[in-house]
Amino acid sequence: MRKRLFARSLRALPIAATLLAGAAVGGLTPRDAHAQPAATGGDDAVKEVARQRYADGVKAFDSGKYEDARLAFAQAHQLTQAPGILLNLGLSEIRTNRPVEGGNHLFQFLREYKEATPEQKAGAIQGIEEAKKKAGLVSITVDVPGADVSIDGTLVGKSPLPDPVFVPEGGRTIVATANGKNAMAKVDAKRGQVTQASVVFNAAPAPGPEPVAPGPGPAVAPGPGPVMQPGPVMGPVFPPPQVQPDRGGGKDFGSWFIQSPIAWVGTGLTAVGLGLGIGFSVAASQSASDADDIANAIRDQADEDGLQDSPCGPEDGTGAGDAYPGPCNALRDALGVRDANVAVAVVGWVLFGLAAGGTTAYILIEYPKASKGSAKEAGPRVGLLPVVSPDMTGAALMGSF
């Protein structure tokens, strides 16, 4: 059983993302939805990864593989942050027994996706009603606007919150943070019900006494000022004229680089690829560590309970049959995030390698052509420099020979 659990944690699962614009629970499917454009300014390679995961999500949803669809939609959304994708992500989460995540994503879709059609809005509302059957909602009010609001340690937004928040039923702790102060409220969430929660900060302390301005001090009679001693006056000293060599028509590297679009575009792509590669490699390492920690915890609990079968249910990814639903869902999420980060890191390193190699080759070939031309030796330069000093006034002969 321990070997099977480690095999699950190391298996390359579908990558977590989101790119669809809408699918209703009762009639619409992802194929009927319109893709939300990827975030402007993104790299073409990243957009292509997002589009591919979008297609994978459509195929998985149509085949009834809702867990694979959820992971694919989540990755596309992670790469693009397009709000129209949230409808399909929310519906896929509800189909995989994640009503809290699904319901909150559907609320966000209705709030942020202004281009939603009436049919898409109806599908989101129907999905929210499905989520209410399995989770509770909390409507939170805070007496200070702009406060950070968290539920059980998870940040859910800033006050005032525009919608109720889906939460698992049971006791919940709500904390608001503003201006370095915290205020807390506790509620008992009920399935299918909206529970009101009011978070109130303490009254501000009474102001202290007004500061008293200091009184005038004793008058001080002005003393004599400094005495300037007479002395010689020195005039300005002018530097000798600078001699600029004639380059014979050749270009320095900086001027050539600015005037060469291929060079600076290639350098920019190199920087983008390096940033993606480093950033997402670090993120992949962290998410892999998180997945290992969760897998170890599940394995230890299964050993303690004497569980012989796989604690995380069948391979269909629906979550049905999980011995530990919460930790198993967390493990799947961690593996999905890890694979998403690995995919983007690979794209970044490939882009970095191609851009760096191509740009270097272009510079080595093209810059010598533009910088040809021998520098001409400058002839002698002679000039007169006026000099004024305490003991001498006249002119000096200066220059280069």
TATA-V116216 format. One line per field, one symbol per residue. phi: phi as a letter, one per 40 degrees, with the letter a starting at -180 (. if undefined). A space follows every 50 residues. Layout:
BEGIN
phi->???
END
This chain:
BEGIN
phi->.ccccccccccccdccaabcbiacccbcbdcccbccdcdcgccccccccc cccccccccccccgcccccccccccccccbfccccccccccccccbgbcc ccccccdccccbcccccdcccccccccccccccbabbbcbbbcbcgccbb bfgbcbibccccbcbcacchcbbbbbbafgbbbbabbbcbcgbbccbbbb cccccccccccccccccccbccccccccccacbcccbcccccbccccggc bccccccccbdccccccccccccccccccccccccccccccccccccccc cccccgcccccbgcccgcgcgccbdccccccccccccdccccccccdccc cccccccccccccccccdcccchcccccccbbacbcbbadbabibbcbib b
END
